[in-house]
Amino acid sequence: MTETTKTRFTPRIFSGIQPSGGLTLGNYLGALKRFAALQGGEAQTIYCLVDLHAITVWQDPETLRRNIREAAAAFMAAGVDPAQSVLFNQSQVSAHAEMAWLFNTVARVGWMYRMTQFKDKAGKNTENVSLGLLAYPALMAADILTYQATAVPVGEDQKQHLELTRDIAAKFNHDYGVEQFPITEPLIEGVATKVMSLRDGSKKMSKSDPSDASRINLTDSADAIAQKIRKARTDADPLPGSTDGLKDRPEARNLVNIYAALADETPDQVLARFEGQGFGAFKPALADLAVASMEPITRRMNDYMADPAEIDRILGQGAVRADEIATPILERTKEIMGLLRTRP
C-alpha cells in the first residue's frame, strides 16, 4: 500500500564511535565535544559505541571489552550526559543487526565496492578480508535509520558513508512507495572537524601513526600534552593576521585550528590575538590551553574506568532506551517488506 501522507519524523541526532582504543584529541574536537554541545536542543541525541563494526577485523575479546568501556568513559568525561542522551553499545540492541540484513537486500554490491574506506582497508587483499568489512556500510546505515535519525554529525572523511545511508533510505522508500526513512542530513561544523598530525599537517591525527608524538591521546598526562605541543612541527614564519595567510602552511593552520576549537573561537579571532608572533610565543599558550581543557577529561575518564560495573550499568540502561525507539521502527520496516510481525 502506498502511503501518501507526508511523514513528519521526530528530530533525532545519531552518531557513533568505534571502540578500537586510543582515542585522541581529534576524536574529542571532531566528535565528543560536538556531541556534548548538541544535547538539550530540539533533537533527541543518540550516541552509540559501534562494537559490531569493530569486529569486522579480529579483536582480542578482553581488549575489546576494555575499549568499549574506555570509549563510554570518554563520552561521559567529555560531557555527554546519559540522562540527556541515549548512550549505549551497539551489540546490546539487536535491531541494528536485523535492520542491517534488511538493508543488505536493498543496497547494491557495486555501492559497497566503491566505498573508499573498504578499498583502503582491504587493499589488494579483497578476497581474504571478512564479508563484514565489505558489508558494514549497510550496518552503518542501519545504525542511523533504525532510529529514523534526521541528522548525523560527520567529519569530511565520513561524508561518503552518509551518502550511502541516504541512497539506501531513498531506494527503500521508492521501492516500497513509503516514507519510512528520512533522508538524513549531515551536520558538518566547527573549525577542527578534522584534526591533523602534530608531525605532519597533511595527515589526519591517528592512533595508528607509529609516532606517539604525532597525536595527543585522551589518556595523556598534562606534562605529555604540553611536551607534544611544544615539539609539534611548525615553520619559521610569524603568524599572519587572517586565515588567508595560512593557505600553504598546513602545520601552522592545524595548530591555530586546534587553539580555536579548544577556545570556542574562530581561527581569525585567534590570529588577531597572535598576529606577528612566532611559535615561540604561540606554542606555550596553546599548551596551557590544551592542558586546561584536556586534563580534567583525562581525570574524569580515569574515575569512570575505576568502576567498570558502573559503566556497564549505564550502557545497559542506554540500551533499554535505545531498544524502545528502535524496535517499533524495525517492526514497521519488516511489515512494509511483507514479513510477518513478530510482536503485536
The 8 nearest C-alpha neighbors of each residue, nearest first, counted from 0:
[[1, 2, 176, 175, 177, 335, 3, 336],
 [0, 2, 176, 177, 3, 175, 178, 4],
 [1, 3, 177, 4, 0, 176, 178, 5],
 [2, 4, 1, 5, 177, 178, 176, 6],
 [5, 3, 2, 6, 178, 177, 7, 1],
 [6, 4, 3, 7, 178, 2, 177, 8],
 [5, 7, 8, 4, 178, 179, 181, 3],
 [8, 6, 5, 9, 181, 10, 4, 178],
 [7, 9, 6, 10, 181, 147, 149, 148],
 [8, 10, 11, 7, 42, 149, 147, 148],
 [11, 9, 42, 149, 8, 43, 41, 12],
 [12, 10, 43, 148, 42, 149, 44, 9],
 [11, 13, 44, 150, 151, 148, 43, 45],
 [14, 12, 45, 151, 46, 148, 143, 44],
 [15, 13, 46, 151, 47, 152, 45, 12],
 [14, 16, 47, 46, 48, 49, 17, 13],
 [15, 17, 48, 49, 18, 47, 14, 70],
 [16, 18, 49, 19, 48, 53, 50, 15],
 [19, 17, 67, 66, 20, 70, 48, 50],
 [18, 20, 17, 66, 53, 21, 63, 67],
 [21, 19, 66, 18, 22, 70, 69, 67],
 [20, 22, 206, 23, 216, 19, 217, 218],
 [23, 21, 217, 20, 216, 26, 206, 24],
 [24, 22, 216, 25, 217, 26, 215, 21],
 [23, 25, 27, 215, 26, 216, 28, 217],
 [24, 26, 194, 23, 28, 27, 29, 204],
 [27, 25, 23, 29, 30, 24, 28, 22],
 [26, 28, 31, 24, 25, 30, 32, 29],
 [29, 27, 25, 32, 30, 26, 24, 191],
 [28, 30, 192, 26, 25, 27, 193, 191],
 [29, 31, 33, 26, 27, 28, 32, 34],
 [32, 30, 27, 34, 33, 74, 77, 35],
 [33, 31, 35, 28, 27, 34, 30, 77],
 [32, 34, 36, 30, 31, 35, 37, 29],
 [35, 33, 31, 37, 36, 32, 30, 79],
 [34, 36, 79, 78, 32, 33, 37, 38],
 [35, 37, 33, 34, 38, 32, 78, 39],
 [38, 36, 34, 35, 33, 40, 39, 44],
 [39, 37, 36, 35, 40, 44, 83, 84],
 [38, 40, 37, 83, 41, 42, 43, 36],
 [41, 39, 42, 38, 37, 43, 44, 36],
 [40, 42, 43, 39, 10, 11, 38, 37],
 [43, 41, 10, 11, 40, 12, 44, 9],
 [42, 44, 11, 12, 10, 45, 41, 84],
 [45, 43, 12, 84, 11, 13, 38, 42],
 [44, 46, 85, 13, 84, 12, 86, 43],
 [47, 45, 86, 14, 15, 13, 85, 44],
 [46, 48, 15, 87, 88, 49, 86, 89],
 [49, 47, 88, 16, 15, 17, 50, 89],
 [50, 48, 17, 89, 52, 51, 47, 16],
 [49, 51, 53, 52, 48, 89, 18, 17],
 [52, 50, 53, 54, 49, 90, 89, 55],
 [53, 51, 50, 54, 49, 55, 17, 135],
 [52, 54, 50, 51, 55, 17, 19, 56],
 [53, 55, 56, 52, 51, 57, 58, 50],
 [56, 54, 131, 132, 53, 52, 129, 57],
 [57, 55, 54, 58, 53, 129, 132, 128],
 [58, 56, 54, 55, 59, 53, 60, 129],
 [59, 57, 60, 54, 63, 56, 62, 53],
 [58, 60, 62, 61, 63, 57, 64, 54],
 [61, 59, 63, 62, 58, 64, 65, 57],
 [62, 60, 64, 63, 59, 65, 58, 66],
 [61, 63, 65, 59, 64, 60, 66, 58],
 [62, 64, 66, 60, 65, 61, 59, 67],
 [65, 63, 61, 67, 66, 62, 60, 68],
 [64, 66, 62, 68, 63, 67, 69, 61],
 [65, 67, 69, 63, 20, 18, 68, 64],
 [68, 66, 18, 64, 70, 65, 69, 63],
 [67, 69, 71, 65, 66, 70, 72, 310],
 [68, 70, 66, 72, 71, 67, 65, 73],
 [69, 71, 73, 67, 72, 68, 18, 66],
 [72, 70, 68, 74, 73, 69, 67, 75],
 [71, 73, 69, 300, 75, 70, 74, 303],
 [74, 72, 70, 76, 71, 75, 300, 77],
 [75, 73, 71, 77, 79, 72, 76, 31],
 [74, 76, 79, 78, 72, 77, 73, 80],
 [75, 77, 73, 296, 299, 78, 300, 74],
 [78, 76, 74, 75, 73, 296, 79, 31],
 [77, 79, 75, 35, 76, 80, 74, 32],
 [80, 78, 75, 35, 74, 77, 81, 34],
 [79, 81, 82, 83, 84, 78, 75, 35],
 [82, 80, 84, 83, 86, 85, 79, 313],
 [81, 83, 80, 84, 85, 79, 86, 317],
 [84, 82, 80, 81, 38, 39, 85, 44],
 [85, 83, 81, 44, 45, 82, 80, 86],
 [84, 86, 45, 317, 81, 46, 44, 321],
 [87, 85, 46, 317, 81, 47, 84, 314],
 [88, 86, 314, 317, 318, 47, 48, 89],
 [89, 87, 48, 47, 90, 91, 49, 314],
 [88, 90, 49, 91, 92, 48, 50, 47],
 [89, 91, 92, 88, 51, 50, 93, 49],
 [92, 90, 89, 88, 318, 93, 315, 87],
 [91, 93, 90, 94, 89, 322, 318, 95],
 [92, 94, 95, 96, 91, 97, 90, 89],
 [95, 93, 97, 92, 96, 98, 326, 325],
 [96, 94, 93, 98, 97, 141, 142, 99],
 [95, 97, 99, 98, 94, 93, 100, 138],
 [98, 96, 94, 100, 99, 95, 93, 101],
 [97, 99, 101, 95, 100, 141, 96, 94],
 [98, 100, 138, 96, 102, 141, 97, 101],
 [101, 99, 103, 102, 97, 98, 96, 104],
 [100, 102, 98, 103, 99, 104, 97, 105],
 [101, 103, 105, 99, 104, 100, 137, 106],
 [104, 102, 100, 101, 106, 105, 137, 99],
 [103, 105, 102, 101, 106, 100, 107, 99],
 [104, 106, 102, 103, 167, 107, 171, 101],
 [107, 105, 103, 104, 102, 167, 108, 110],
 [106, 108, 110, 109, 105, 111, 103, 104],
 [109, 107, 111, 110, 112, 106, 134, 113],
 [108, 110, 112, 111, 107, 113, 106, 114],
 [111, 109, 113, 107, 108, 112, 114, 106],
 [112, 110, 108, 109, 113, 114, 133, 134],
 [111, 113, 109, 114, 110, 108, 117, 133],
 [112, 114, 110, 111, 115, 109, 118, 117],
 [115, 113, 117, 111, 116, 112, 118, 110],
 [114, 116, 118, 117, 113, 119, 159, 112],
 [115, 117, 119, 118, 114, 120, 121, 113],
 [118, 116, 120, 119, 115, 114, 121, 133],
 [117, 119, 115, 121, 116, 122, 120, 114],
 [118, 120, 116, 117, 122, 121, 115, 114],
 [121, 119, 117, 118, 122, 116, 132, 115],
 [120, 122, 125, 118, 124, 119, 117, 123],
 [121, 123, 124, 119, 118, 120, 125, 117],
 [124, 122, 125, 121, 118, 126, 119, 120],
 [123, 125, 121, 122, 126, 127, 128, 120],
 [124, 126, 121, 127, 128, 123, 122, 118],
 [127, 125, 124, 128, 123, 129, 121, 130],
 [128, 126, 125, 124, 129, 121, 130, 123],
 [129, 127, 125, 126, 121, 124, 130, 132],
 [130, 128, 131, 132, 55, 127, 56, 133],
 [129, 131, 133, 132, 134, 128, 55, 135],
 [130, 132, 134, 129, 55, 133, 135, 52],
 [131, 133, 55, 130, 129, 135, 134, 117],
 [132, 134, 130, 131, 135, 111, 117, 112],
 [135, 133, 131, 136, 132, 137, 130, 111],
 [134, 136, 138, 137, 131, 132, 133, 139],
 [137, 135, 139, 138, 134, 140, 160, 111],
 [138, 136, 140, 135, 139, 99, 134, 102],
 [139, 137, 99, 141, 135, 136, 140, 142],
 [140, 138, 136, 142, 141, 137, 135, 143],
 [139, 141, 164, 137, 143, 138, 142, 144],
 [140, 142, 138, 99, 144, 139, 143, 145],
 [143, 141, 139, 140, 95, 145, 144, 138],
 [142, 144, 140, 141, 148, 145, 146, 13],
 [143, 145, 147, 146, 141, 148, 142, 140],
 [144, 146, 141, 325, 147, 143, 142, 328],
 [145, 147, 144, 148, 325, 143, 324, 328],
 [148, 146, 144, 145, 180, 181, 149, 143],
 [149, 147, 11, 146, 12, 143, 150, 144],
 [148, 150, 183, 11, 10, 181, 184, 12],
 [151, 149, 184, 12, 183, 185, 148, 186],
 [150, 152, 185, 13, 12, 186, 14, 153],
 [153, 151, 186, 185, 187, 14, 150, 154],
 [154, 152, 187, 157, 186, 151, 185, 155],
 [153, 155, 157, 156, 192, 187, 193, 158],
 [154, 156, 157, 158, 153, 193, 187, 192],
 [155, 157, 154, 158, 159, 153, 193, 160],
 [158, 156, 154, 159, 155, 160, 153, 161],
 [157, 159, 161, 160, 155, 156, 162, 153],
 [160, 158, 162, 161, 157, 163, 156, 114],
 [161, 159, 163, 162, 158, 157, 164, 136],
 [160, 162, 164, 158, 163, 159, 165, 157],
 [161, 163, 159, 165, 160, 164, 166, 158],
 [162, 164, 166, 160, 161, 165, 167, 159],
 [165, 163, 140, 161, 167, 162, 166, 168],
 [164, 166, 162, 168, 182, 163, 167, 169],
 [167, 165, 163, 169, 164, 168, 170, 162],
 [166, 168, 164, 170, 165, 169, 106, 171],
 [169, 167, 165, 171, 166, 170, 180, 172],
 [170, 168, 166, 172, 167, 171, 173, 165],
 [169, 171, 173, 167, 172, 168, 174, 166],
 [170, 172, 174, 168, 173, 169, 167, 175],
 [171, 173, 177, 169, 178, 170, 175, 176],
 [174, 172, 170, 176, 171, 175, 169, 177],
 [175, 173, 171, 172, 176, 170, 177, 169],
 [174, 176, 172, 177, 173, 171, 335, 1],
 [177, 175, 1, 173, 172, 174, 2, 178],
 [178, 176, 172, 2, 175, 179, 1, 173],
 [179, 177, 172, 180, 6, 176, 2, 181],
 [178, 180, 177, 172, 181, 332, 6, 171],
 [179, 181, 168, 178, 147, 144, 182, 172],
 [182, 180, 183, 149, 147, 168, 179, 8],
 [183, 181, 165, 168, 184, 180, 169, 149],
 [182, 184, 149, 150, 181, 165, 148, 185],
 [183, 185, 150, 149, 151, 182, 186, 161],
 [186, 184, 151, 150, 152, 187, 153, 183],
 [185, 187, 152, 151, 153, 188, 150, 184],
 [188, 186, 153, 152, 185, 154, 189, 155],
 [187, 189, 186, 192, 190, 152, 154, 191],
 [188, 190, 191, 192, 187, 260, 29, 33],
 [189, 191, 256, 260, 192, 188, 259, 265],
 [192, 190, 193, 194, 189, 256, 260, 29],
 [191, 193, 29, 154, 189, 190, 194, 28],
 [194, 192, 191, 29, 195, 154, 25, 203],
 [195, 193, 25, 191, 204, 203, 192, 253],
 [194, 196, 203, 204, 200, 202, 253, 193],
 [195, 197, 204, 213, 199, 198, 203, 200],
 [196, 198, 213, 231, 199, 214, 232, 195],
 [199, 197, 213, 232, 196, 231, 200, 212],
 [200, 198, 196, 201, 202, 197, 250, 232],
 [199, 201, 250, 249, 195, 196, 202, 253],
 [200, 202, 199, 249, 195, 203, 196, 250],
 [203, 201, 195, 200, 196, 199, 204, 205],
 [202, 204, 195, 196, 205, 194, 193, 201],
 [205, 203, 196, 195, 194, 214, 25, 202],
 [206, 204, 207, 208, 203, 214, 196, 23],
 [205, 207, 208, 21, 23, 204, 22, 214],
 [208, 206, 205, 209, 210, 204, 21, 211],
 [207, 209, 210, 206, 205, 213, 211, 204],
 [210, 208, 207, 211, 206, 213, 212, 205],
 [211, 209, 212, 208, 213, 214, 198, 207],
 [210, 212, 213, 214, 209, 208, 206, 215],
 [211, 213, 210, 214, 227, 197, 198, 215],
 [214, 212, 197, 198, 196, 211, 210, 204],
 [215, 213, 212, 204, 211, 196, 197, 216],
 [214, 216, 24, 23, 224, 217, 219, 213],
 [215, 217, 23, 218, 219, 22, 24, 214],
 [216, 218, 23, 219, 22, 297, 24, 215],
 [217, 219, 216, 297, 220, 300, 22, 21],
 [220, 218, 216, 217, 223, 224, 221, 215],
 [219, 221, 223, 222, 224, 218, 294, 297],
 [220, 222, 224, 290, 223, 294, 225, 219],
 [223, 221, 225, 220, 224, 226, 219, 290],
 [224, 222, 226, 220, 221, 225, 219, 227],
 [225, 223, 221, 227, 222, 226, 215, 219],
 [224, 226, 286, 222, 228, 223, 227, 229],
 [225, 227, 223, 229, 228, 224, 222, 230],
 [228, 226, 230, 224, 229, 225, 212, 231],
 [229, 227, 231, 230, 225, 226, 286, 224],
 [228, 230, 226, 227, 231, 282, 225, 283],
 [229, 231, 227, 228, 226, 232, 212, 197],
 [232, 230, 228, 197, 229, 198, 227, 233],
 [231, 233, 198, 197, 230, 250, 199, 234],
 [232, 234, 250, 251, 231, 235, 278, 248],
 [235, 233, 236, 232, 251, 250, 248, 278],
 [234, 236, 237, 233, 277, 278, 238, 279],
 [235, 237, 234, 238, 277, 278, 239, 276],
 [238, 236, 277, 276, 275, 239, 235, 278],
 [237, 239, 274, 275, 276, 277, 236, 273],
 [240, 238, 274, 244, 241, 275, 237, 270],
 [239, 241, 274, 270, 271, 238, 242, 267],
 [242, 240, 267, 243, 239, 244, 270, 271],
 [241, 243, 245, 244, 267, 266, 246, 240],
 [244, 242, 241, 245, 246, 239, 240, 247],
 [243, 245, 242, 239, 246, 241, 240, 247],
 [246, 244, 248, 242, 243, 252, 247, 251],
 [245, 247, 244, 248, 243, 242, 249, 252],
 [248, 246, 245, 249, 244, 252, 251, 243],
 [247, 249, 245, 251, 246, 250, 252, 234],
 [250, 248, 200, 252, 251, 253, 247, 201],
 [251, 249, 200, 253, 233, 252, 248, 254],
 [250, 252, 254, 253, 248, 249, 233, 255],
 [251, 253, 249, 255, 250, 254, 245, 256],
 [254, 252, 250, 256, 251, 255, 249, 195],
 [255, 253, 257, 251, 256, 252, 258, 250],
 [254, 256, 258, 252, 257, 253, 266, 259],
 [257, 255, 259, 253, 254, 258, 191, 266],
 [258, 256, 254, 260, 259, 255, 261, 253],
 [257, 259, 255, 261, 256, 260, 285, 262],
 [260, 258, 264, 256, 262, 266, 257, 265],
 [261, 259, 263, 257, 262, 258, 191, 190],
 [260, 262, 258, 259, 263, 257, 292, 289],
 [261, 263, 259, 264, 260, 258, 288, 257],
 [264, 262, 260, 261, 259, 265, 258, 189],
 [265, 263, 259, 262, 268, 260, 266, 269],
 [264, 266, 268, 267, 259, 269, 263, 190],
 [265, 267, 269, 259, 268, 256, 255, 270],
 [268, 266, 270, 241, 265, 269, 242, 271],
 [269, 267, 271, 265, 266, 270, 264, 272],
 [268, 270, 266, 272, 267, 271, 259, 273],
 [271, 269, 267, 273, 240, 272, 274, 268],
 [272, 270, 268, 274, 240, 269, 273, 267],
 [271, 273, 270, 269, 274, 268, 240, 267],
 [272, 274, 270, 276, 271, 275, 269, 238],
 [275, 273, 240, 239, 238, 270, 271, 276],
 [274, 276, 237, 238, 239, 273, 277, 240],
 [277, 275, 237, 273, 274, 238, 280, 278],
 [276, 278, 237, 279, 280, 238, 281, 236],
 [277, 279, 281, 280, 282, 276, 237, 233],
 [278, 280, 277, 281, 282, 283, 276, 229],
 [279, 281, 278, 282, 277, 283, 276, 284],
 [280, 282, 278, 284, 283, 279, 285, 277],
 [281, 283, 285, 278, 284, 229, 280, 286],
 [284, 282, 286, 285, 281, 280, 287, 229],
 [285, 283, 287, 281, 282, 286, 288, 280],
 [286, 284, 282, 288, 283, 287, 289, 258],
 [285, 287, 225, 283, 289, 284, 288, 228],
 [288, 286, 284, 290, 285, 289, 291, 283],
 [287, 289, 285, 291, 286, 290, 292, 284],
 [290, 288, 292, 286, 291, 287, 293, 285],
 [289, 291, 293, 287, 294, 292, 221, 288],
 [290, 292, 288, 289, 293, 294, 287, 295],
 [293, 291, 289, 290, 294, 288, 295, 261],
 [292, 294, 296, 290, 295, 289, 291, 297],
 [293, 295, 297, 290, 296, 221, 291, 292],
 [296, 294, 298, 297, 293, 299, 292, 291],
 [297, 295, 299, 76, 293, 298, 294, 77],
 [296, 298, 300, 294, 295, 299, 218, 217],
 [297, 299, 295, 301, 296, 300, 294, 302],
 [300, 298, 302, 296, 76, 301, 297, 295],
 [301, 299, 297, 72, 303, 302, 298, 76],
 [300, 302, 304, 298, 299, 303, 305, 297],
 [301, 303, 299, 305, 300, 304, 298, 306],
 [304, 302, 300, 305, 301, 306, 72, 299],
 [305, 303, 301, 306, 302, 307, 300, 72],
 [304, 306, 302, 303, 301, 307, 300, 308],
 [307, 305, 304, 308, 309, 303, 310, 302],
 [308, 306, 310, 309, 304, 305, 311, 68],
 [309, 307, 311, 310, 306, 312, 313, 305],
 [308, 310, 312, 311, 307, 306, 313, 303],
 [311, 309, 307, 313, 312, 308, 314, 68],
 [310, 312, 308, 314, 309, 313, 315, 307],
 [311, 313, 309, 315, 310, 314, 308, 316],
 [312, 314, 310, 316, 315, 311, 317, 309],
 [315, 313, 87, 317, 311, 316, 312, 318],
 [316, 314, 318, 312, 317, 313, 311, 319],
 [315, 317, 313, 319, 318, 314, 312, 320],
 [316, 318, 87, 314, 86, 320, 85, 315],
 [317, 319, 321, 315, 87, 316, 320, 322],
 [318, 320, 322, 316, 317, 321, 323, 315],
 [321, 319, 317, 323, 318, 322, 316, 85],
 [320, 322, 318, 324, 323, 319, 317, 325],
 [323, 321, 325, 319, 324, 320, 326, 92],
 [322, 324, 320, 321, 325, 326, 319, 327],
 [325, 323, 322, 321, 326, 146, 327, 320],
 [324, 326, 322, 328, 145, 146, 323, 327],
 [325, 327, 329, 328, 322, 324, 323, 330],
 [326, 328, 330, 329, 325, 331, 324, 323],
 [329, 327, 331, 325, 326, 330, 332, 145],
 [330, 328, 332, 326, 327, 331, 325, 333],
 [329, 331, 327, 333, 332, 328, 326, 334],
 [330, 332, 334, 328, 333, 329, 327, 335],
 [333, 331, 329, 335, 330, 334, 328, 336],
 [334, 332, 336, 338, 330, 335, 331, 329],
 [333, 335, 331, 337, 338, 336, 332, 340],
 [336, 334, 332, 333, 337, 331, 175, 338],
 [335, 337, 333, 334, 338, 332, 175, 331],
 [338, 336, 334, 335, 333, 339, 332, 340],
 [337, 339, 333, 334, 336, 340, 335, 332],
 [340, 338, 334, 341, 337, 333, 330, 336],
 [339, 341, 342, 334, 330, 338, 333, 343],
 [340, 342, 339, 343, 330, 338, 333, 334],
 [341, 343, 340, 330, 327, 339, 326, 331],
 [342, 341, 340, 330, 327, 339, 331, 326]]
